[in-house]
Amino acid sequence: MLEVKNLHVSYGNVQVLHGIELSVNQGEIVTLLGANGAGKSTTLNTICGLVRPTAGEIHFDGEPIHKLPAFKIVTRKITQAPEGRRIFGTLTVQENLDLGAFTSKNQQRIKKSLDWILELFPRLAERRDQLAGTLSGGEQQMLAIGRALMSNPRLLLLDEPSLGLAPVLVRQIFQTIRQINEAGVTVVLVEQNARVALKLATRGYVMEVGHIVMADSAAALLENPDVVQAYLGAADL
């Protein structure tokens, strides 16, 4: 479904991605692991068009997308729930969700997506008319994911969905990500909680300072001594 080939990205004179190569097959959950500053978020932002590569290519369903503007990439059925949630705090929950469907004119499809999202996240259904900025951190994360799903994506990019959440909410969010995947949405997941991410994922890539240094099945990475030492010290959830 997704192929990233020899991807280079720079911010000014500082190069942050150095020849990234990765692929994602339809139906998978693929996780990107690495320390802060490894280039994980930059990789996601480049896939969805927020950052322009200085070299390399990104193909989706065999078609190049790396020169398309971000709003065009959304119409190709790729969306992101960004790090930090980036919800519109002065708008209601419903208005945030409506904005997620801005590329669609099919009202029946929009209603179907909305009904599914409110089923996934009943808390959002209870707070549809509430200002998004007054939600708890966990509710805001639900809203960020729900807004991304409103465009009916085939590929969902999730950047640190568990950041700042209590363990009980982390479990809930990850259970929902599994449900989303089982409904047919392919997922690329950036997540600091490496153990939980690998238990959820099909495959994983390990990034260090803008390079892919390891790629394997999620099960194999969970058993890899280098991965265990570097990333799996935290207690299991």
N, C-alpha and C positions, 0 to 999 in steps of 0.2 A: 504493500500500500504506500509506504513512505520510504524514500531513499535519500539519504544525505551523503553527498560525495565530496570529499576533499574540501570541507567547508572552513574558510578562514574569515574571521571577523576582527575588526580593529575599532577601538574608540579613539579617534584622533591618531596619535603616534603610538598608541599602546595596543599591541595585538593580544587578543584575549582567546581566540579559538585558532588552533593550529592544525588544519587538515582533518577535521572531524569526519569520521565515516561511521554511519549507523543505518540500520534499517528497521522497519516495523511492519509486521505482517498483519493482515486483517484479522480482527478478533483477539489480538494479543493485549496484554498489559505489559509494557516495557518500562522499566525504571532506570533513571539516571542517578547514580550515586556519586558522591564526592564532597569534599570539604567546601566551606564558604569560599567563593572566589575561583572555584574550579572551572566555571563556565557553563554550568547547567542552565541557569535562567537565560543566559545569552543564547544558548542553543534553542530553547523554546521560543524566545522572542524573534529569532531569525526565521524559524520555521513558519511562524504566523505573520511575518512581514513587518514587525515593528522595528527590526534592525536589518540593515542591508549587508549582505556578505561582501567582502572585498575580493573573494575568489571562491570557486566551488559552485556546486549546484544542489538544488533540492527538488526532488520529483515526487509528485503525488499521483497515484494511479498512472504512472508512466509519463505524466506531463510535467514540464518544468514550471515551478511556481516561484522561484527565488527572485524574479524581477517584478512580481505582481505587488500592488499595494495591499495593505492589510485588509481593507474592506472587501477586496476581490477574493482574497484567500478565504475569508469567512463564507463567501458564496460557494466555494469549493467544498464546503462542509468540514472545515477545520476551525476549531475555536479553542480559546484558552481561558482558564480561571487563573488569574495571575497571582503571584506572591503578594501578600498584603491585602488581598481580596478586592480592593479598588472599587467598592460599591459606591453608589451615589447616595450619600448620607441624608441629603435634604429631600430626596424623593422617597416615595413609599416602596414597600416591597413589591407591590404589583407594578409600579412604574419601572422599577429596575428590571423586572422580568420582561416587561413589554419592550424595553430597549434591547434586550437580547435577541429579539425577533425582528430587528429593523430591516434585515435583508429579505424577509419573506412577505409576500402579499397574499398568501394562501391562508385565509382566516380559519379554515377548517383544520389545517395543519398546525397553526399557532395554538388553537384551542386544545388540540390533541396533546401537543407538547406541554402546555400549561397543566392540563389535567394530570399528566404523568409526573411532572415535577412536584406538584402538590401532593401526589400520592407518595413519592419518594421522601419528601420532606414535609410531613404533616404540620410541623411547627410554622412553616411559611404560610400554610393555608390559614392558620389561626391568626397570623399577623399581616395579612395582605394589605391592610390599610394603615399599617404602622410605618413611621419614618424609619428608613433602613439604618440611619445612624444611631438609633436607640436600641437596636438589637444587641444581643450578647455576641461575643466573639464566635462562638460555635454557630449561632444563627446567621451571622454575616458570612461565614464560610459556606453554609448551606445555600445562601442566596447567591454567592459568587458562582458556585457550581451550577445552580439552577439557571442563572442568567446565561451561562455558557451553553447550557443544554437547550435553551429556547430556540436556537438556530437549527436544531435538529442535526447536530454534527455526526459525521462518521468517525472523525478523529478528534478526541478531547485531550488537550494538554493541561495538566494539573501541576501547578507550581507551589510546593510546600503546603498542601491542604491541611496538615495537622499543626502548623506553626501556631504556638501560643495556646493550644487547646488542652483541656484536662484529659487524662487518659480515657475516661468513659466516653467523652465526645470523639476522641481519636478513633476508638473502636467503632463508634456509630458511623463516622465519616467513611472509614475504610470498608465497612460492610455495604454502605451505599455505593461506593465506587465499584465493588464487585457486582452489585445489582445492575449498575449502569452498563458494565462490560457484558454481563449476561444478556442484556437487552439488545446487544449487537453493536455497541459503541467501542471502538478501539481506543486504548488509553496510553498516553505517554506520561509517566509520573516522575516528577522531581520531588524528593522527599528526604529530609534529614534523618528520619527514623528508619534507618536502613533495614532493620530486622523485620519490621511490619511491612515495609515496601516489598522486600524480597519474598515474604510469605504470600503476598497478594499477586506478585508479578509472574509472568511467563519467563521473561528473560531480563537481563540487566547489563548495563554498561557502567564501568567505573571511570570517572574523569579526574584528572589531576592537572592543574594549571593549563587548561585549554587543550589537553590531549585526552583521547580515549586510551586508557592503559590496560583495560581488561574488558572482555565481553564473554558471557557464558549464560547458561540457563540460570534461572533464579535459584533453583535447588542447589546447583553446583557452587554458586557464589556464597550461599549460606554456609557451605562446608569449607570454603577456601580459607586457609589459615591467614593469608594476608588481609583478606576482607574482614575476617573475624577480628583480627588484631586492630585494624584501622577504624572499622565502622560499627562493629556489633557489640561494643562494650556495654551499651545501655541495657537495662532490664527489659525483659519481654513484657508486652502488654497483654 
